[in-house]
């Protein structure tokens, strides 16, 4: 084989370099193309999410799936945005290996300023001692450019030593010592902020104690599960007076929202299906001045005796679904007085909506072709006209709401009843649309009670929103450990959900309450209720103040 000349070797090297350069350019172009496509997908996902959220804000809850769809769209946008950022970085890395390809840079909206209430720490980069051009040290400051970066300080643990010095009197030899401070839990092992975090993580963020224990251990603080559980039990006992005040406030309402949801309970062989019940007082839709609050109860089953016990002394309006367990409350001969029954139009609408929604039918019966019922679609459209009017009068006084309902809503409801009875006469008994119509017509007075009382809402959504956290928590803690555990959860849900209804940070509120409740006189406990609490400097927990 003939040896290559130096000129041939140089030529081969140049050809190899050109090939490598061409390959790098091709890779950079491909990376740019991927980055551009990912950016477009992220933009499309963002626009779709914004459109869905705007429609929800403008037209309200058009379907029972709207909230779930927005959650899914947010997850899709999150993934698309992360993919676009990763592809942009890969494109920049590939373009850096070439001299002809410019990396794709995504267009981003102008950055919003960071919150003004956060503390600022200035890090000044040392300026050059002399001019880079002539070397002179005669420099004068013209101004400065400031770039703000959001940073977080990892959680810090500390031990507070409370010292009580002893003194002996040289005259009488008597020993004196300041009294020990009150602690919300025996022996005062944990501070108020620590206890508030423990409770809120467990009942507000749905993190079981064993997961909290493991996380604390990673941070260098080893705590036994029994110690944490002991503190939770002691805190619930200390907070019981506040629970009683919230219970009395809720049961004094003119109108209550009631609902329940399942909660698995650990048993010997398998988990039983227990129930978490909620009764929500929210007078804001009819302009009532009373603060909102939520009361939760737990039961091992769903027998009707439970709501009868919960509302044994209640006398007012109960908005709920058509669960038969409430019926004893509506009997005329009830000793505490008859409770007025008001049913939820969202439940009634849902039965028609299922028959008019393709996605729901496919999910329920994937092997059967979906069939859209024109009657169900027409029923949803007629009911939505009522919802449109109700949204416009939310927050107005009961008198104003009643006037609008008598003028605008009553004719629509009367026409709807006539249409439902007319259509029901043409349908077979077991027709799904007939079943949905019967659900409304058999309790028509309870469905139309809102037309004569401006305090009544069209839906029972207030109670369903209060139970949303329980539904989310089931995915984390899987089951309640016992009946007492279920009761404890209902107890803490009452406090946390009530704080949220009053736009109060539950953890900050619990920290302040736990720090003050042991020394506060009984007649002043109402000052600690969420709607009376103020987050001033005296209420800031120790960890936050530090």
C-alpha positions, 0 to 999 in steps of 0.5 A: 500500500502506497504511503500517503504524502503530507499533503494528502494527510493535511487534506484528509484532516481538513475533510475530517474537520469539515465533516465534524463541523458539518455534523456539529452544525447538523446537531445544533440545527436539530437541537434548535428545531427541538427547542423551537418545537418544545417552546411552541408546545409550551406556548400552546399549553399555556394559552389553552390553560389561560383560555380555560381559566378565563372561561371558568372565571367568566362563565363559572363552572360550566361542567363538573369536570372543569376543575379537574380539566384545569388541574390536568392542563396545569400538569400538561403545561408544567411538563411542556414548560420543563421540556422546553427549558431543557431543550433550550439548554441543549440547543445552547450547548450544541450551538456552542460547538459551532461557529455558524449556528445561533442558539435558539432563545425562548421569548419570556414575559417580563419578570414580575418583581419579587415580593417587597415584604421579603428581607433583602441582603446586598452582595456587592461585587468589588469594583475594579481598583483602576480604569481598564482602559488607561489604568487611572485610579480616579474613578467616580460612581455613576450608579449601579445595576441590581439583580434580585435572586430569590433564595431560601434558607433551609429550616433551622432547628433550635433548643430554647432553654428556659432557666428558672434560677433559685435564690436563698434568703440569708435572713430567713433561709427561705428558698424562692424560685419563679413559677414554671411557665405554662405549656400547652403540652405536658413537660413542654417538650415542643414549642408552639411553632413546632407543634403547629407545624406538626399538626398542620403537616399532618392534618392540613398537608396530609403528611402522616407522622412517620413521614414527618419523622423520617424528614426530621431525621434527615435534617439531624433531629431524631424523634420517635413516632410515639413522641410525635403522636403523644404531642398530637394527642395533647394538642387536640385536648388543649384545643378542644375549647376552641372547637366547642366555640366553633361548633356553637357558632356553626350551629347558630347559623340560619342556614347550613351546608351539609355533606359527607365523604368516605374515609377508610378506617383500619380494621382487623381483616380489611379497611372499613368505610367510615364517614367524615361529615361536614356542616358549613356556615357561610353567610357571605353569599347573602351578605350576612355579617357572620364569619364563615366556619366549618364543623366536622364529625366522624362516624364508622358508617353512614347511618341516619342517626349520625346527622340526627345527633350532629344536628340534634339542637339545630333549627334552621335551613339545611342544604344538602343532597337527597340522602335519606338519613337527613329525613328525620330532621325535616319531620314536623313533630321534631322536638327541636323544631323542624329543619327546612330542607333545601336540595342542591341543583348541582347534584340534579344538574350532574345527573343530566350532565353525565348523559350529555357528556361524551367523555364521562360516558366513555370513561364509565363504559369504554366498550359501548359507543357513547350516546348523547341524549338531546333531552339531557342536553336541553335540561343542562342548558335550561338549568344553566340559565338559572346558574347564570342569574344566580352568579350575578346576585351572589354576595347581595343581601337576601332581600335583593336576591329574593327580588331578582329570583321572583322576577327572573328565576321563577318563570324559568323554574316554572317553565322547567318544571312544565317541560320536565313533566311533559318529557317524563310522560313520554319516557319509559320508567327505566330510561336514564333521563327519566331517572334524572327527571324523577330525582328532581320532581319527587322533591320539587318543593325542596329544590324550589325552596330557594325561590322564596328565601334569599338566604338559600344558595342554589348549590351545596358547593360550600360543603363540597369545597370543605371536604376537598382536602379530605379527598386529597388526603386519602391518597396520602394517608390511605386510611385512618388508624382507628375511630379515635383517629378519625375523630381527631382528624375531624376535630383538626379539620374543623380548626384548619378549614375554618381558618382557611375560610377566614383567609387566615394562615392555619399554621401561623394561627395554630402557633399563636393559639398554642402559645397563648391558650394555656394562660388565657382566661376562659372568658377571653378564648373567643379572641383566639377564634380565626375571625377575631385573630390578627397577625400582628407582632404579638401573634407572630410565632417564634420561628417567624419572628426570628 
